[in-house]
């Protein structure tokens, strides 16, 4: 496979000197988890000292460790070397108003843990980018007992770390589960704040054995020929294999 096709996602996302917000959206028919895994591996390249703070609402550590190991990235080693901070939120509960703490208190405590980790790594010597990843936003709402306002507040607090510490922020969200007016902001606000939006969707022509779906990448900060910036949209197909993902333009797959 030639490098130009292998790097279509990298080219579409581009390179940013500072922190930025990347939102990955998928649907029931087409999972976008592989994009999150791509960013996780890229953030842990051995030639950098970058750090990932991973907030997992969807799966335990063993799930990500198994997938990334197939991709040539050992999360256990990175965890021991303090480059990978894993916050297991599978047991997080934010009790209702009859509980000992409010729904908001649980998310505020989580944000405090994230901010503390960011402060520690930002104070260390050397240049590094700290990337905060969340898998996934829809399950934060579940942990908050359906309180979308508290989820939005939590995300806003996390976004402020971008301005304060130069952090990058990558989230996965399931676009097709938000149908009511009360939950729609959980899609609209992350999209509004995002520098890059990546949508994983099924093919318009239906299922195909050699193509698993299509990615649409909206990069709001693409550098244009005149030296400024403008939005750029890229669309290409993908096929997920055991340890790699092929990206290619429609009609170019052999």
Secondary structure by P-SEA (a helix, b strand, c coil): ccccccaaaaaaacccccbbbbbbbbcccccaaaaaaaaaaaaacccccbbbbcccccccaaaaaaaaaaacccaaaaaaaccbbbbbccccccccccccccaaaaaaaaaaaaaaaaaaaaacccbbbbbbbbccaaaaaaaacccaaaaaaaaaaaaaaaaacbbbbbbbbbccccccccaaaaaaaaaaaccbbbbbbcccccccccccbbbbbbbccccccccbbbbbbbbbbbbbcccbbbbbcccccc
